[in-house]
Amino acid sequence: MPQMRLDKLLADLGVASRRELKEMIRRGAVTVDGVQERQPERKVDPERCAVAVNGVRVHYAAHHYYMLDKPAGVVTATEDREQKTVLDLVTPEMRRMGLFPVGRLDKDASGLLLLTDDGEFAHRVISPKSCVQKLYYTKVDGTPDEADAAAFADGLVLADGTRCLPAGLTPLGEGECLVAVTEGKYHQVKRMLASRGKPVLELRRLAIGALRIDESLGPGGFRELTQEDLCKLFCEPGMGN
């Protein structure tokens, strides 16, 4: 791949700000192939050069991908002057990477949210043309039934004329169901269930494609996605799998 300035490479990894990195490099905190490098503008090959900061090897990646278990009460945004956002849950190093949330997850909803700095990837995940299924567990006021499932499968038309693509609904008993959609209109799952007389009381996203939330993370927890995770995003999932 093309060579990069040393300070830019480290900034892309979230090590520190460009200004801080210039000072770190000039005072000898960074080595390239085992040799102290004091020039921030030094060009390096990220794939071939061994770069270390304070003796710790760093590994370059063109883009970054994380899963977050979003808690209810947190806004899906990069910044907000009044409310806590999902980026307030991650480390300072991650915030310096330029991460942003992939798609929407309502403030009062919880569950799987992806964070990335890759715009093309984000578009592929959220575009209805990609047919990437998003699976939700919902608690509702009422008991979802097979008539609701059939209406979802046909494609609902909401009260304001909004047309929804065919979606999946699996009743789980009194007050519970699974909902699977391939688009992300504003408050879509809530509006679809409300149109069937089943207002949502609780909403949690369980999966995107075949990638399920890692329940061991706990509310506010996060981890980097593996290559296997990334492949699962674009697999065809089963409704209840």
N, C-alpha and C positions, 0 to 999 in steps of 0.2 A: 504494500500500500504506500501512498505518498508519504514523504517525511513530514514531520510536524515540529513546530517549536516545542522545546522542552516544557516551558511554562504553560503552554496551551494544553499539551497532553495531560499534565497533572491537574490542571483546572477542570478539564473534561471529566476526570475521574473523581472530582469533588474533594481533592486533597486539601485545597485552600483556595482563597481568591487569587487572581492573577497578581495583585500587588503583594500579597503575603508570600506568594511563591517566588517572586523575584528576589525578595529578601532571603528566603530560605536557601535558594540556590546560591546566591552570592556569598552566604556564610558557610557553604560547604555541606549542607544537609542532604544533598542529592548526589547520587552516583549514577554513572552510565557505564555499564559493563565493568563495574568494580572500581571505576576511577571517579574521583570527585569532579563534578562539573559546576563551574561558577558562572556560566553564561546562560541566562534565561532564554536567549534567542537561539541557542544551539539546536540544530535540526537533528532529529533522531527518527529512526524507523520503529514505530510502535511494536511491530511484529518480530523484529530481530534484536533490538537492543534490550538489555537487562537494566531496567531503571528501578532504583530503590530510594526510599525516603527515610532518613534516620535508620538505615540498615534494613528496612522492610521492603521487600520486592513488591512492586505494583504491576498490575496486568491491565493493559489497555483493552477497552471494548468500545466499538463505534457507538453503540446504543445500550441502554439499560432498561431492564424490565423487572418489575416487582409485583407481588400480590400483597394486598393489605386487607385485613379483616376490619372493615370500617365499622365503628360503633355507631349506634343511633345518637343523634344530637350533634354530629359533626358535619360541616358543609363540604360538599364535593366541589372544591374550587382550589386554585393555587394561592389565593389571598383574599382576605376579608377583614375590614377594619374593626368589625364588631363581633364576629363569630369565629370560633375555632374551625380551622380547615383541616382537610386530610393531610396536607403537607406539614402541619404543625405536629403531626404524630411521628414523623420520620426524623432521621439524624441530620445535623447541619451539613454533613458531607453529601447526603442524598439531595438536600435542597439545592446545593450548588450545582448539581448535575442538570438542572433545568427540567426536572420531572413535572409531569402534569397528569391528571386523572384521565383515564380512557372512558369516555361516556359519562352518563349521569347515574347517581344513586341518591335518592331523596334524603334530606337531612334526617328524617325520622326512621329511615331504613338502615339495615346493617348488612354485613356480609362481604362477598368477594368484590374487590375493586382493584383494577390494574393501574399501575403507575408506570410511565415511560417517558423517554425523551425522543421517541421515534414517531413522528407524525404519520408516516405512511402506514406503519403497523397499527396505530390507533384507528385510522380511517378504515382499515380492513376489518378490524374487530367490530366496529359500530355500524358500518354500512349495511343496510338491509339487503343489498345486492350480494353480500358475502354469505348471507344466511347462517351467521354464527348464532346459535341458540343461547339464550340466557335463561337459566332456571331459577325460579323463586319459590320459597316456602312462604305461605301466607296464612295468617289467622284472620278470619272474617266474622262479621256479625251475620250469622245464618249458616245454612248447611249446603255447600256446593253439591250439585247432583249431575246426573248424566245429561240433562237438558242444557245445563250451563256448558258442559264439555262440548256438546254438539254445536252450540252457538259460537263458542270460541273457535272450533274447527272450521266453521263456515266463514269466519271473518266478521267481526262485529263492526257496526256503524254506530258511533257514539252520538249522544244527543246534539252535539254541535256540528254534526255532519262528518266528523273525522272517521275515515275508513281505516280499520286495522287489518293487517295481514292475518291469515289463518294462524291460530295459536293453539297451544295445548293446555288442557286443564285436566288434572287428575284429582278427583275427590278423595280425601283422606278420612272422611268421617265428619262428625259435627264440628263446624267452625274451622275446618282446615282443608287446604288443598295445595297442590303444586301447580305452578303456571310456567309455561315455556313460551317465550317470544323471540322473534328474530329481528325486531326493530326496537327503537328506543324513544318513542314519542313521549312528550311531557306527561309525567305521572301516569304512564300508560297502563300499567298493571292495576293500579288503584281505580282508574277510570273505567277500565273494562269490567272489573268485578262490581263496581258501584252500579254500572249499567244493568247488571243482572240482579240488583237488589241485595248485594253482598258486600257492604263497605268494609274496607281493609282496616284491621286493628293492628296488625304487625306484618312487616315485610322483611324478608332476608334473602339475599341472593346467594344461592348455593353453588352455582357453576356457570362458566362461560365455555361453550363448546363442551368438550369432555374434561376440562380442567375444573376440579372441584376445590372449594375453599379448604385450606389446611386448618382444620378445627383446633389443632394444637397451638396455633398462633395466639388465640384469645383476642378479645376486643382491642383494637389498636395495634396488634402485632403485625409484622410484615416479614417477608423474606424475598430474596432474589429468585426469579424464575430460572429453572434449568432448561436445557435444550429440549428435554422430554416434555416439560410443562408447555413450552411454546408450541410444540407439535400438537399437543392435545387441544389447544385452543381452536384449531381448525378441523378437528375430527367431528364426525357426526355422532352426537351423544344419544343415549337412550333416555326417555322421559324421566324415569325414576332411578337411573344409574348414577 
